Amino acid sequence: MPNTMETIYMILIASELSIGIWGNGFIVLVNCTGCFKRSIISLIDIILVPLAISRICLLCVISLDGYVMLLSPDTYDHGELMNILDVLWTFSNHSSVWFTSCLSIFYLLKIANIAHPFFLWLKLKINRVILGILLASFLLSLIISVALNEDSWYNFKVNHEGNITLKFKVSKVSNAFKQIILNLGAIVPFILCLISFLSLLFSLFRHTKQMKFHVTGSRDTSTEAHMRAIKTVLIFLLLFIVYYAVFLVMTSSYLIPQRKLRIMFGGIIAVIFPSSHSFILIMGNSKLREAFLKVLRTVKGFHQKRKSFVL
């Protein structure tokens, strides 16, 4: 039976998982429904849908990993299920970080005002640039995740083609180094994302400062919109940096003491970013925000009708 701390962990993970699936699922549902109705797919929809799907997968894998660790320790240490989870975790993490980086590049090209020839060229070719990054992100994530379980693929191939049984004995430390090296591959999109959002933040600060010199009295709506955008970017950067730092700690859990406690704590912190950022995206997108408020009004009206009926 799980102790008190483990029970609290499972409740928190289940709650964060529910919130994250609801928020990201709402993004997928609204964008896909809008595409079917209008038969037009915008570039932001093409980014948000795979990003939300990858985050749903990531949330499920992190949650399942924690539950298996607590409820079936033998399976967690030696089971074939963990090899599959490692592959899924690597793929969902890399694809999520890459798609987030793609989203940051999209916002940078759409919003920022940078008078550099290369930036202006990217701005003109934004559709090709974003679609190319999305495709490359998916392929890179797939290649890295398959490489994580390279030994199992080779073993499978030998058994079926040559009827030869080969056994690979890999120590936990070697396997841990392998996971760390593979997961460090996510540092490339992480740095790209940081550069994009920091550049966007700098552009917004500069533009807001210029607008203050031309506005007398109270701030106009445009200035307030820029300030809200700055706050949103700052919140995103904080959540993203914390997520990546915690994820690196979790992937190196083989090498540090109190592994179980660190994975539990890391899992609770790690799922905050993919869960909460979905609602930041909803509030920052006019179509998603309108659909979300419509759902809230519908739920509120249904609750009031039900209350009046009971009375």
N, C-alpha and C positions, 0 to 999 in steps of 0.2 A: 504494500500500500504506500502511495506517495506521502511524504511528510508534509507539514504545513507550508514550508517554503516552496516545495515542488507543486503543491496544489495551487498556491497563489500564482506561480509562474504559468501553469497551464490555463488558469482563468484569464490572466492578462494577455497571453498569446492568443487565446481564442477570441477575446474581445477585439484586439488589434487586427486580427485576421478578418473578422466580420466587417469591421469598419473599412479596412483596406479593400476588400473584395467589393463592398457596396460602392465605394467611391470610384474605383477603377472600372468596375462593371458598368456603372452609370455612364462614364465617359465612352466606353465602347458601344453601349446601347444607343445613346443619343447620336453619336457620330455615324454609326452604321445605319440607323433608322433615317437620319437626314440624307445620307447618300442614296438610299433606296427611293426616297420620296422625290428628291430633286435630280437624281441621276447625275449629279455633279460632285466630284470629290476634290475638296480643297487640299492644299499642301499641309496645312496644320492638322487636318483630319488624318492624313496619311502618317503623320508623325505620332499623334496622340493615341491612335488605336493600337499599333504594335507596342508602344511604350506601356500603355495600360495593361495589355495582355501579358507582357513580360513581367510586370510588377505583380500581377495576380499569381503567376507561376512562382515567382520568387517568394511571395508571402506564404504560399502553400508549402513550398519546399522547406523554408526555415521553420515553419510550424511543425511539419511532419518530422523533421530532423530532431526537434526538441522532444516531441512526444515519444519517438522511438528510443531516444537516449534514456528517458525516464522509465518508460513502461517495459522496454525490452533491451536491457543493457548488452546481452550476448549478441543479439542481432546487430546492435549499434557498433560493436567492436569487430565482429567477424562475418556478419551476414552479407550476402550478395546484394540485398536491398540497399545497403549503404553505398555500394559502387554506383548503383543507378542514381541514388540521391546526390552523390558527388558530381556526377555528370550533369544532372538537371540543375543543381545549385550553381555550378560554374556557368552553364549556358544562360540561365535566367539572370544571374548577376551581371555577366558581361554584356548581354543584350540590353538589360535595363540601363546600365551605365552608358553604353554607347548611344542608345536612343535618347537618353537624357542629354548627352553631349550634342546630339543632332538637334534637339529642341533648343538648346542654348545658342547654337550657331544660327538657327532660324530666327530667333528673337534678335540676335545681334545684327543680322543682315537687314531685318525688317525695321528695326527701331533706331539703331545707332546712326549718328551722322559723323562719319569719318572720311576725311578728304584724302584718302590714299588710293592710288590707281588700282592696286590689287584688290582692296576692299570694294571699290566701285565695280570692278570686273566681276567679283563674286556676287555682288548685289544684282547685277544684270543676269547672271547665270544661276540664280538662286534655286530654281526648280531642278536643274540638272545636278547641282552641287548637293542639295539635300537628298534627292533620290539616290545618288551615287553613294553617299555616306550611309544611308539606311541599308542598302544592299550589301555594301562592304561590311557593315557592322554585323549583320545577320550571319554572313559567311564566316567572318573571323570568330564570332562567338561559337558557332557550330564546330569549327576546326579545333579551337582550344578546348572545348568541352569533350570532344572525342579523344583528343590527345591525353586528357586526364585519365581515361580508362584504357590506355593503349595496350596494356598487358592482357586485359580480358579480350579485346578484339583479336589479338594475335593468337591467344589460346583457342578462341572459338574457330579461327581459320585453320589452325593446324589439326584440331580434332576432327573437322569435317572433311578436309581434303586428304590428309595423310593417315588418318586413324591413329595418330600418335598423341599420347597424353603427356602434356608438359605442365609442370607445376612451378609457379613463380613464388619465391619467398622474398617478400619485400618487408623490411622492418618498418615500424611505425615512424621512426625518425626520417627515413628516406622518403616514405610516402608523404610525410608532412612537408619536407622540403619541396617535393614535387608539386604539391598543392599550392604552396606559397609562391613558387616561381610562376606557375600558371596563372594564379590569381593576381600577381603583380602586373600581368598584361593589361589589367583594367586601369592601370595608372595612366596609360596613354589617353583614353577618353576622359578620365578624371581631370587631367591637366588641361585638355582641350576645353572641357566644360568650365573650369575655373577661369581660364584666359578669356573665354567668350563672355561669361557673366561679369567678370571684373572690368572688361572693356565696355560692356553695356552700362555697368554701374558708373564708370567714369564719364561716359557720354551723357548719361542722364543727369549726373551732378553738374556737369559743365553747362548743359542746356538749361537746367533749372536756375543756375546762377545767372546766366545771361538774361533769362526771362524776368528775374527779380529787378534788374536794372531798368526794365521797360514797363514795369507795372507799378502803379501808385496805389496806395491804400491797401485794402485787403487783397490776398492772393486770388488770382482768377482760377477758373476751373481747370485750365490747362496746367497750371503750376501744381495744383493739388493732385491732378492725375499723375504727374511726374513724381511727386513725392510718394504717392501710393505705390507706384512702380518700383521706386528705390527701396521701399520697405519690403516689398514682395521679394525682390532680388536678394536682399540681405538675409531674409528668413530662409530662402532657398539655399543660399551658400552655407549658412550655419548648419542646416539639416543635412546637406550633402556631405560636408566635411566630417561631421560626426558619424554619419553612416559609413563612409569609407574607412575611417579610422577604426571603428568597431568591427567592420568586416575583416580587416587585416588581422586584428586580434583574434577573431574567431577562427580564421584559417591557420593561425599559428598555435592553436590550442593544444596540439600534440606536444609542443615544446615547453609549455609553461605549466607550473603546478596548479592544482585545483581546477582542472580542465572542465569538469562538469559545471561548477559554479560560474566560471567565465563564459561558457557557452550559453547558460541560462540567462545571465545578465546581458550578454551581447545580443542574444536573440530578441529580448524585449526592446533594447535600444535600436537594433537594426531595422525592425519592422516599422518604426515610427516614421521614417522618411518615405518609403513607398506608400504608406497608408495616408499620412497627413498631406503629402504634396499633391495627391489627387484632388483634394478639396481646394487647395490653392489654385490649381489649374482650372477647376470648375468656376471659382469666383473671378478668375482673371480672363475667362473667355465669355464673350457676350452670349453666344448661342447656348453654351452649357449652363451659364448662370441663369438665363431665362427659363430653361427647361427645369433646372433645379428649384427655382422659386415657384414655378407652376406646380411641381410635385408637392412642395410644402403647402401651397394654398389648397391643393386638393385634399391632402391629408388633414389639414386644419378644418376644412369644410366638412369632411366626413366625420371627424371627431365631434364637431359641434352638433351635427345632425343626430349622431348617435346619443349624445348627451341629452339633447332636447327630447328625443324619443323615450329615453329611460325615465326622464322626469315626467 
